[in-house]
Structure formats: C-alpha cells, structure tokens
Amino acid sequence: MTDQPPKLHISDEHLCENGVTLEPFLHQVAGRATMMCLNDTTVCKPLNYREHFFYKSLPPDILQFTPKFKGVVNVMIEETNDGSVALTAFPYKPETVEDDIESSSTESPVSDSSEESLQKLGGAYIANVNEQMSNMFSSTCRLDNPRKIWSDIVEIQLHSYSVDGQYHRHNSDGEDGNMGLCINPWIFKVHKEGLLRHLQSKHKVIQKCILLENVASQFRKPCVLDLKMGTRIHGDFDDEEKRLRHEKKCAATTTKKLGIRLSGMQIFDASTGSFLCRDKYFGRKLDRAGLRGLLRQFFYDGCRLRRDLIRPILSRLQLILESLGRLRSYRFYSSSLLIMYDGETLESTSHIPAAPLSEQNNISPHPTPAEERSHLEIDPGVQFDVRMIDFAKSTHQEMDRSVIHDGPDHGYIFGLTNLIALLQDISKSDD
C-alpha cells in the first residue's frame, strides 16, 4: 500500500450535477496533505484509511479535544479549458460499503476485525453524511475567483519560501503579500507540489477527502502553533527503512529529548500587520532552550507576553493530559497538537505603535501588575483553542488486533508534561 490518497478516473456521468468549488485553506502551517475549504467552517483533507477509521472511533475522553468529523466527499481536480485549476467537491456515494473500504485503504494493513467494524458503521454513516451535505453545499464561496487562486499557487515562484525555515512575512492587508491574501509560505510548497502531481494526469482526478471542522475559522487573525507530540513518529506498519529514518530524525531533535517538536507556526504581528512564520525545518534545529524561546515568541504579541492566554491554555492541556492517562491501547504516533488564538485584539486594532516581533529580544515583555490588570479590564475575554490532530498513524486495539499496545501513550504524555512545564516556566519568568 502507498502513502498517497486514492485517486479514481471516472466519467462525468458518475458525478452529481451540483458541486462546491473549493478554496485553499490559508492557515495551514504544517503537513504534506493539501488542505482545502468547503465553506467557512469546514475543511477538506485527503482521506487516509487509518485516520478516517480513527475519527469514526474516537473515545469520549478526547472527542472534545479533536476537530469535529463531518464526513467524506469526492473532490475533482482538473485543469479547465482556460488554463485555470478547478477543485470541486461532490457528495460521496460509493457503490457499496465494501468498495469504499477497499479504495480507501491508503497506508497501512489492518485486521479483518477492523474492516468488519467499518462495514457495520458504513451504511448508517454514509446515509447520515449525504443527508447533511445539502446544507454544506448551499454555502457560497468567499473568494471571487478560487480557480485563479489555485492556478496562481501552481505557477507562483517560491521566492518567499526557504528550506531553512527562517522568517517569512506576508502583509495581511495584501499590500505586499502574494495574491493579496494572508498566506503562510508553507501553503505554497504543499499546494504547488500536490496540484502539480494531480495535474500530470490526462484525466479528471477524483480524490476522496474527509471533512473536518475548521477550527481556525473562529479567529480573525489566527495565530497557530503545530507541535508534533510524542517520542515516536513511525507507525506500527511502517517498513524498516522508514522506521530507521524516523528514529534517526527523532534522536537528532527535541522529539526524543522532550517528546515535542515544532512542525509549524504563524503569529500575527500587530506592529506590522503581517504574519511571522516558522516551519518544520526550523523546528528540527531547535534544542530545549530554542523550543522554549519559540514558545515564548508565540505568546508575545509585540507589546507583552500574553499570560492571559497561557493560563487557560495550561488548564486545557492539563485536561488533555488527564484524559490521555485514562486511555488504554491508544497510540498517537506522529500526531500533532494545535494551539491557536486570535492575534487581533482591541490593542492590535488601535494605532498605538508596538515593537515588531522580530525585535522582541531587545525589550522586556514582562508587564507590571497594574499593566496586567489594565489590559484585563480592556480585553476581559480571550479567544483560544487547543486540538489534537493528524491521526494517520494512530491506533488502538479495535483497529489492529495484531498489534495491541498496553497502557496509555507514555510518549505523548511525556511530551505533554514537558510542554506544560515549559509554559509554566515561561508564564512565571521575567525574561
């Protein structure tokens, strides 16, 4: 089996008449999968069998800490007559549940019991999804010309992206940013590679995608931190070459030492009106001190350290830690923890000058008690979210009877414990 999502070449008569034109998801900071927007609150992600099954079997303990799973669609990717790129979503209607299972298996072998479990879910699940699709597909697109956006992504030169993971700036008002949008440079890399691969086909490509809650949609200027969690990132069914490669990568990074590694980040810099970004290549170079500095940077808004955000996020992380401790046989290999907050506050929309984030090491962000109380009076509510994501290599005993792990995921718990300790230290420090 391959790591690539399933692709089908089918004729127009197999498609429904009504579809939704997809838009790029503009706040993707990590990952190789091409993320797309179906509507304001729903994103599409290429279907991976294991991740699909995992979302369908999430335990109540962590359900509230994951994006809501909304179903499956077919996405048609094609180059149109005018040379633009079109991505269109259609309701997913497999001929049979068994056909769905066979064509959805994209990465790892699973036991017979896993297939039987999905077959039991299949009929009711598909009916439920199709019933909900009409509401989703009635949404209008937010962009005037999404086909032009996809085409620009394919054609654009990646001058703003560097493989060393250094700073990238894009103006959020479109004055200097590509395509006049707030776009993280990582999106150009992922979408360009993905679209070019699909467009090499002479036929229309149909790709199955899962629908997930767009957790970034609640924020005006999403500040996003993607952390790969745990001390192991290879899956139970990865081959020997891949396992050794991942183990070497873990040993050379903070994954082995701390159970945490930066996958990607973007912060809204209120002083410049732009996003400041880091990628996974930068994350691989960090040691413990570097990771601590990056976490501090993520919660620094150009004026002060956002302790008002760190405190409730710590509480949420503690709840996740307690929930994971109760889960037996679950392993979250290569999954990520997504931490988000809104970079647009009352202060950032005012005209009070602030120091750019790139110069934050030259100032002391530690406010006096009076300043802290003053801010809380101005902005009594804080918007944030913490979610567990990316379950393509996750497993539990109902998925793979051939490989059953004992107890909770100690590698993930180790990483989460270290993350909590780092944030507590940052919140209490005067640096």
Summary of the structure (lengths in Angstrom):
residues: 431
radius of gyration: 21.8
end to end distance: 50.1
largest distance: 67.6
contacts: 1364
relative contact order: 0.16
helix: 39%
strand: 20%
